[in-house]
Amino acid sequence: MLHHTFTSGRRFLLAVVLLLLSPLTAAAETGLGYAKRFPAKWLEQDGLIRLETVCYNYPASSYMYRLCRSEAATTLNARCQRYRTTLERLPDNAHYRKLSDKYCTAAHNYPAETQATRIVDNNDQ
């Protein structure tokens, strides 16, 4: 009987802990959710990302487009870092060198391109 009570108490404690942690995990999932719900698509030319086409899969004046553009910066930076790290381990790998060049060039130039677009958009109003 005592063992049964102890097991029930542990289950109750586990349920309380899970309920307390659920807002934290929900907040983390929300941040990741935007990238999944508003994935960035772009076109490439000569092995480089054409920055003016990032998020072409959304109407330019939409809220989704703005979310996508924001997430695209995060995506490009993450991929740049990933392939740069891989390239450090495998410096002679041409495949990872191309990927590193593509994403790091895009990540480096993307914020400036985004800022220029905002200036043009603000002048239109």
BELJODA-V175343 format. One record per residue. RES is the residue in three letters. SS is DSSP state (a for helix, b for strand, c for the rest). PHI is phi in whole degrees, -180 to 180 (NA if undefined). BURIAL is 1 if it has 9 or more other C-alpha atoms within 8 Angstrom, else 0. Layout:
res = (RES	RES)
ss = (SS	SS)
phi = (PHI	PHI)
burial = (BURIAL	BURIAL)
This chain:
res = (MET	LEU	HIS	HIS	THR	PHE	THR	SER	GLY	ARG	ARG	PHE	LEU	LEU	ALA	VAL	VAL	LEU	LEU	LEU	LEU	SER	PRO	LEU	THR	ALA	ALA	ALA	GLU	THR	GLY	LEU	GLY	TYR	ALA	LYS	ARG	PHE	PRO	ALA	LYS	TRP	LEU	GLU	GLN	ASP	GLY	LEU	ILE	ARG	LEU	GLU	THR	VAL	CYS	TYR	ASN	TYR	PRO	ALA	SER	SER	TYR	MET	TYR	ARG	LEU	CYS	ARG	SER	GLU	ALA	ALA	THR	THR	LEU	ASN	ALA	ARG	CYS	GLN	ARG	TYR	ARG	THR	THR	LEU	GLU	ARG	LEU	PRO	ASP	ASN	ALA	HIS	TYR	ARG	LYS	LEU	SER	ASP	LYS	TYR	CYS	THR	ALA	ALA	HIS	ASN	TYR	PRO	ALA	GLU	THR	GLN	ALA	THR	ARG	ILE	VAL	ASP	ASN	ASN	ASP	GLN)
ss = (c	a	a	a	a	a	a	a	a	a	a	a	a	a	a	a	a	a	a	a	a	a	a	a	a	a	a	a	a	a	a	a	a	a	a	a	a	c	c	c	c	c	c	b	b	c	c	b	b	c	a	a	a	c	c	c	c	c	c	c	c	c	a	a	a	a	a	a	a	a	a	a	a	a	a	a	a	a	a	a	a	a	a	a	a	a	a	a	a	c	c	c	c	a	a	a	a	a	a	a	a	a	a	a	a	a	a	a	a	a	a	a	a	a	a	a	a	a	a	a	a	a	a	a	c)
phi = (NA	-65	-62	-63	-65	-63	-65	-64	-64	-66	-64	-63	-61	-62	-63	-64	-62	-63	-66	-70	-83	-60	-64	-68	-71	-65	-65	-66	-67	-62	-61	-76	-63	-61	-64	-77	-81	-126	-67	-84	-119	-150	-106	-124	-145	54	78	-121	-79	-82	-61	-69	-101	-60	71	-63	-80	-130	-62	-59	-94	-90	-64	-61	-62	-64	-63	-61	-62	-65	-68	-62	-60	-64	-62	-63	-64	-65	-69	-58	-62	-61	-75	-67	-64	-63	-66	-64	-79	-127	-64	-96	-84	-65	-61	-71	-65	-64	-64	-62	-60	-62	-76	-71	-63	-65	-63	-67	-91	-64	-60	-65	-66	-65	-63	-62	-64	-62	-63	-63	-62	-67	-71	-71	-86)
burial = (0	0	0	0	0	0	0	0	0	0	0	0	0	0	0	0	0	0	0	0	0	0	0	0	0	0	0	0	0	0	0	0	0	1	1	0	0	1	1	1	1	1	0	0	0	0	0	1	1	1	1	0	1	1	1	1	0	0	0	0	0	0	0	1	1	1	1	1	1	0	1	1	1	0	0	1	1	0	1	1	1	0	1	1	0	1	1	0	0	0	0	0	0	0	0	1	1	1	1	1	1	1	1	1	1	1	1	0	0	1	1	0	1	0	0	0	0	0	0	0	0	0	0	0	0)
